[in-house]
């Protein structure tokens, strides 16, 4: 007889090891799969973030390149004058707007600030007033387009200008607000009056020799995004204009056939005195003075010449030796030249003889003009300027600034000319006043 136990049989934990292992493997696979999916998702996200960052960086630097091109083309220098961008109007036009485009597919409709009331030109060599859409960038491989225009009261008001919190000196007598289609007057950068010693932003309703602040907006584009950068740049104004001939110290004029004229030769601005000086003035009775007033004036505060030289000498061509029988710059394309007095052993500094020049002559120390010299533009000498003309003499059309002036012999003509001074300042690199990333 077979007997069975009344107790239920319970399996040992080791009775089926393969089943437990299978469950463990399935759990491990699930965990690994989850980790793998998470890693893949994270990697994909990181790749996308990296790609987006790369694209944003490309767009940013494309926009920066656009700003750089606009700045360079606002400057008129030898070899690049055909690409110069500037307002061709005799008096700056508040509605002047110029575009730089790298593609023939560009259209004004992509500009959210586009206004049909503005000039909207795309300057090309030989035609600064071109309005036909065509590539006019000098960097056609980079995806950007640029808009350049004069800063106006509307721009300043958008940035927070109010009579109580002014961003500029308002000399036009109007405190009314402006709009996109009525931008108000241009904001210039220079000296609001003859008593100003530091350049500033200002508006005016009268003609001025100072240049407008330029507003540049550059858009760097890529496959699906855009970076917009905006900056304001100025042309360094140099020293203030108080007369045809300036000296912070003594002035001695003892030559023959000397004529100093403070009337503006191009008729753009009002007349100035022929001479302003801060020390002792001496001259022979035969010298002719013209201007308003028509006599040399004492007591004007001449701008600090050392500081003015620093603001103007960026990228100047350095003169390491005397200049005899030379042509320095041209009337069409003035240039800036710099001579350091310490480079010349003679006490009278660099010698400029039988030479014709156009632009800005900067001398740190003393300088001598002798023989037949013609200069169109600005001469700025921090030390003593010696003038010894022969033959047809020394002819300067523009303006002269010096620490002291000593003329002992020969013919001399100095004619104030704001147009030639302004043309000379266009050869100086622009300076950035404000910069921001819009989006």
C-alpha positions in Angstrom: 0.0 0.0 0.0 1.3 3.4 -0.9 0.9 6.2 1.5 0.9 9.9 0.7 1.8 12.7 3.1 -0.9 15.2 3.9 1.6 18.1 3.6 1.8 20.2 0.4 5.2 19.9 -1.4 7.1 23.3 -1.7 9.7 23.7 -4.5 13.3 24.7 -3.4 14.7 28.0 -4.7 17.2 26.0 -6.7 14.6 23.8 -8.2 14.4 26.0 -11.5 17.5 28.2 -11.8 17.0 28.9 -15.6 13.6 30.6 -15.0 15.1 33.1 -12.5 18.0 33.8 -14.9 15.6 34.6 -17.7 13.7 37.1 -15.6 17.0 38.7 -14.5 18.1 38.9 -18.2 14.8 40.5 -19.3 15.1 43.0 -16.5 18.7 43.8 -17.4 17.8 44.2 -21.1 15.0 46.5 -20.2 17.3 48.6 -18.1 20.0 48.7 -20.8 17.4 49.6 -23.4 16.2 52.4 -21.3 19.7 53.7 -20.7 20.5 53.3 -24.4 17.4 55.2 -25.4 18.2 58.0 -22.9 21.8 58.2 -24.1 20.7 58.3 -27.7 18.1 61.0 -26.9 20.7 63.0 -25.0 23.3 62.6 -27.8 20.7 63.7 -30.4 19.8 66.7 -28.3 23.4 67.6 -27.8 24.1 67.2 -31.5 21.1 69.5 -32.2 22.3 72.0 -29.7 25.8 71.9 -31.1 24.4 72.3 -34.6 22.2 75.2 -33.5 25.2 76.8 -31.7 27.4 76.4 -34.8 24.7 78.0 -37.0 24.2 80.8 -34.5 28.0 81.4 -34.4 28.1 81.4 -38.2 25.2 83.9 -38.4 26.9 86.1 -35.7 30.2 86.3 -37.5 28.5 86.9 -40.8 26.7 89.9 -39.3 30.0 91.1 -37.8 31.6 90.8 -41.3 28.7 93.0 -42.6 29.4 95.6 -40.0 33.1 95.6 -40.9 32.4 96.0 -44.6 30.1 98.9 -43.9 32.6 100.6 -41.7 35.4 100.2 -44.2 33.2 101.5 -47.1 32.3 104.6 -45.1 35.9 105.5 -45.3 37.4 106.9 -48.5 41.0 105.8 -49.0 43.4 105.1 -51.9 42.5 101.9 -53.8 39.1 101.6 -52.2 37.4 104.8 -53.2 35.3 103.0 -55.9 33.6 101.1 -53.1 33.0 104.2 -50.9 29.5 104.5 -49.5 28.4 108.0 -48.6 25.5 110.4 -48.9 26.1 112.1 -52.3 24.0 115.1 -51.4 25.8 118.4 -50.8 23.8 118.8 -47.5 23.2 115.4 -45.8 19.8 114.0 -46.5 17.9 112.6 -43.4 16.2 110.1 -45.8 19.5 108.7 -47.2 19.6 105.0 -46.8 22.0 102.6 -48.5 22.0 98.8 -48.7 24.9 96.3 -49.1 23.6 93.0 -50.5 25.6 89.8 -51.4 22.9 88.2 -53.5 20.8 89.1 -56.5 17.9 87.4 -54.7 17.8 90.0 -52.0 14.7 92.2 -51.8 13.9 95.3 -49.7 10.9 93.3 -48.3 13.2 91.4 -46.0 14.0 94.6 -44.1 11.3 95.1 -41.4 12.5 98.8 -41.2 12.1 99.4 -44.9 10.4 102.6 -45.8 9.6 103.7 -49.4 10.1 107.3 -48.3 13.8 106.8 -48.0 16.4 106.7 -50.9 17.1 102.9 -50.5 20.1 102.9 -52.8 22.4 100.0 -53.5 25.6 101.9 -54.4 27.8 100.4 -57.1 31.1 101.8 -58.6 30.3 104.9 -60.6 26.7 105.0 -59.4 26.1 105.9 -55.8 22.4 106.4 -56.5 21.7 103.0 -58.0 18.3 101.5 -56.9 18.4 98.3 -59.0 18.8 95.2 -56.8 22.1 93.6 -57.6 25.0 92.2 -55.5 27.2 95.1 -54.4 29.1 93.5 -51.5 32.8 93.0 -51.7 32.4 89.8 -49.7 29.9 87.8 -51.8 30.7 84.4 -50.1 29.4 85.5 -46.8 25.6 85.4 -46.1 24.7 88.9 -44.9 23.1 92.1 -45.9 23.6 95.6 -44.4 21.7 98.8 -44.1 23.5 102.1 -43.6 21.8 105.4 -42.8 22.3 108.7 -40.9 21.2 108.7 -37.3 18.2 110.9 -36.7 16.2 112.3 -33.9 13.7 109.4 -34.2 16.5 106.9 -33.6 17.6 108.9 -30.5 14.1 109.0 -29.2 13.6 105.3 -29.6 16.8 104.9 -27.5 15.3 107.1 -24.7 16.1 110.7 -25.7 13.8 113.2 -24.0 14.3 116.8 -23.1 14.7 115.8 -19.5 17.2 113.0 -20.4 18.9 114.2 -23.5 21.1 111.9 -25.7 22.3 114.8 -27.8 22.4 118.6 -27.8 19.2 119.8 -29.4 20.0 122.9 -31.5 17.0 122.7 -33.9 14.5 124.2 -31.4 12.0 121.3 -31.7 11.0 119.0 -28.8 8.2 117.2 -30.7 8.4 113.4 -31.1 9.2 111.9 -34.4 8.1 108.7 -36.3 9.4 106.2 -38.8 8.2 108.3 -41.7 9.2 111.6 -40.1 12.6 110.9 -38.6 13.4 114.5 -37.8 16.9 116.1 -38.2 20.2 114.3 -38.5 22.3 113.8 -35.4 25.9 115.0 -36.1 29.1 114.4 -34.2 31.4 117.3 -33.8 31.6 120.7 -32.1 28.2 122.4 -31.6 29.8 125.8 -31.3 33.1 127.6 -31.4 33.2 127.5 -27.6 33.0 123.7 -27.5 36.2 122.0 -26.5 34.9 118.4 -26.6 33.1 116.8 -29.6 29.5 115.8 -28.9 26.2 114.6 -30.6 24.0 117.5 -31.7 21.3 118.5 -34.1 21.1 121.8 -36.0 19.0 123.5 -38.7 21.9 125.5 -40.0 24.7 124.1 -42.3 27.5 122.3 -40.4 30.9 121.0 -41.5 30.6 118.1 -39.1 29.6 114.6 -40.4 26.5 112.7 -39.4 26.6 109.7 -37.0 26.1 106.7 -39.2 23.8 103.9 -38.1 24.6 100.4 -39.4 22.3 97.3 -39.2 23.8 94.0 -40.3 21.9 90.7 -40.7 23.8 87.5 -40.8 21.7 84.7 -42.3 22.0 80.9 -42.5 19.6 78.0 -43.4 16.8 79.0 -41.0 18.0 81.7 -38.7 19.2 85.3 -38.5 21.5 87.3 -36.2 21.0 91.1 -36.2 23.7 93.4 -35.0 23.5 97.2 -34.8 26.1 99.8 -34.2 26.6 103.5 -34.5 29.9 104.9 -35.9 31.4 108.4 -36.2 34.1 110.0 -38.3 36.6 111.5 -35.8 36.1 115.3 -36.1 39.6 116.3 -35.2 40.1 119.7 -33.5 37.4 122.4 -33.5 37.5 125.0 -36.2 38.0 128.5 -34.8 39.8 130.2 -37.7 41.9 129.5 -40.8 45.2 129.4 -38.8 45.3 128.3 -35.1 48.1 128.4 -32.6 47.8 127.6 -28.9 51.0 129.7 -28.4 52.8 132.5 -30.3 52.3 133.4 -33.9 54.9 135.4 -35.9 54.3 136.3 -39.5 57.1 138.2 -41.2 57.0 137.1 -44.8 56.0 138.9 -48.0 52.8 138.3 -49.9 51.0 136.8 -47.0 47.2 136.4 -47.0 45.2 134.6 -44.3 41.5 134.3 -45.1 38.8 132.9 -42.7 35.9 133.0 -45.2 34.8 129.5 -46.1 36.0 128.9 -49.7 33.2 126.4 -50.4 30.5 128.5 -48.7 29.2 125.7 -46.6 29.5 127.4 -43.2 29.9 130.9 -41.8 33.1 132.8 -41.9 35.8 132.6 -39.1 38.6 134.8 -38.0 41.8 134.5 -40.1 44.0 133.7 -37.0 43.3 132.6 -33.5 46.2 132.4 -31.0 46.8 132.0 -27.3 50.2 133.6 -26.9 51.8 136.7 -28.5 51.0 137.7 -32.1 53.4 139.7 -34.3 53.1 140.5 -38.1 54.3 143.0 -40.7 51.8 145.7 -41.9 51.7 144.3 -45.4 49.9 141.0 -44.4 46.3 140.7 -45.6 43.7 139.4 -43.2 40.1 138.5 -44.1 37.3 136.8 -42.2 34.7 137.5 -39.5 36.0 139.3 -37.7 38.7 140.3 -40.1 41.6 140.6 -37.6 43.5 138.0 -35.6 41.8 137.0 -32.4 43.3 136.3 -29.0 41.7 134.3 -26.2 40.1 131.5 -28.1 40.6 128.1 -26.5 42.3 126.0 -29.1 41.7 122.2 -28.8 44.3 120.1 -27.2 46.6 119.2 -30.1 48.1 116.0 -28.6 44.6 114.6 -28.1 43.4 115.6 -31.5 46.5 113.9 -33.1 45.7 110.7 -31.3 42.1 110.6 -32.6 43.2 111.1 -36.2 46.4 109.0 -36.5 44.8 105.5 -36.7 46.2 103.8 -39.8 48.0 106.9 -40.9 50.9 106.5 -43.4 54.1 107.1 -41.4 56.7 109.5 -42.8 60.1 108.4 -41.7 62.1 111.0 -43.6 61.9 114.5 -45.1 59.5 114.9 -48.0 61.0 116.6 -51.0 59.4 116.7 -54.5 56.6 114.4 -53.4 52.9 113.9 -54.1 51.1 112.9 -50.9 47.5 111.8 -51.6 45.2 113.4 -54.2 42.3 115.8 -54.1 40.0 112.9 -55.1 41.4 110.6 -52.5 43.0 112.4 -49.5 45.2 110.5 -47.1 46.5 110.8 -43.5 50.2 111.1 -42.9 52.0 111.0 -39.5 55.5 112.2 -38.7 57.1 111.8 -35.2 59.4 114.7 -34.3 61.8 112.4 -32.5 62.6 110.7 -35.8 64.2 113.9 -37.1 67.5 115.2 -35.8 67.1 118.8 -37.0 65.5 121.1 -34.4 62.9 122.2 -37.0 61.6 118.7 -37.4 60.4 117.1 -40.6 61.0 119.1 -43.7 58.3 119.3 -46.4 59.7 120.9 -49.5 58.5 121.3 -53.1 55.6 118.9 -52.3 51.9 118.7 -53.0 49.6 117.0 -50.6 46.0 116.3 -49.9 44.5 115.0 -46.6 45.8 115.3 -43.1 49.4 116.0 -42.1 50.0 115.1 -38.5 53.3 116.0 -36.9 54.2 115.1 -33.3 56.8 117.7 -32.6 58.2 120.4 -35.0 57.7 120.7 -38.8 59.0 123.0 -41.6 57.3 123.8 -44.8 59.6 125.4 -47.3 59.9 126.3 -50.9 56.7 125.7 -52.9 54.3 123.6 -51.0 50.6 123.1 -51.7 48.4 121.3 -49.2 44.6 120.7 -49.4 43.1 119.7 -46.0 44.5 119.8 -42.5 47.9 120.4 -41.1 48.3 119.7 -37.3 51.6 120.2 -35.6 51.9 119.7 -31.9 55.2 121.7 -31.7 56.3 124.7 -33.8 55.4 125.0 -37.5 58.1 126.9 -39.4 57.0 128.5 -42.7 59.7 129.5 -45.3 58.1 129.9 -48.7 60.0 130.6 -52.0 58.8 131.1 -55.5 55.0 130.8 -55.5 55.3 130.1 -51.8 53.2 128.0 -49.5 49.5 127.6 -50.2 47.2 125.8 -47.7 43.5 125.3 -48.5 41.8 123.9 -45.5 43.1 124.8 -42.0 46.3 124.9 -39.9 46.6 123.9 -36.2 50.0 124.2 -34.3 51.5 124.8 -30.9 53.5 127.8 -32.3 53.8 129.3 -35.8 57.0 131.0 -37.0 57.1 132.5 -40.5 60.2 134.4 -41.4 60.2 134.7 -45.1 58.4 134.1 -48.4 54.9 134.1 -49.7 52.1 132.4 -47.7 48.4 131.8 -48.4 46.1 130.1 -46.0 42.5 129.8 -47.1 39.9 128.2 -44.8 38.0 125.5 -46.7 35.5 123.3 -44.8 34.9 121.1 -47.8 38.5 120.1 -48.1 38.7 119.6 -44.3 35.6 117.4 -44.4 37.0 115.4 -47.3 40.3 114.9 -45.4 38.4 113.5 -42.4 36.7 110.9 -44.5 40.1 109.2 -44.9 40.2 108.5 -41.1 38.8 105.2 -39.9 35.4 105.4 -38.3 35.0 104.8 -34.6 32.3 102.6 -33.0 30.2 104.5 -30.4 27.5 101.9 -29.6 27.1 98.2 -30.4 24.3 95.8 -29.6 22.8 92.5 -30.7 19.2 93.0 -31.6 18.3 89.3 -31.9 
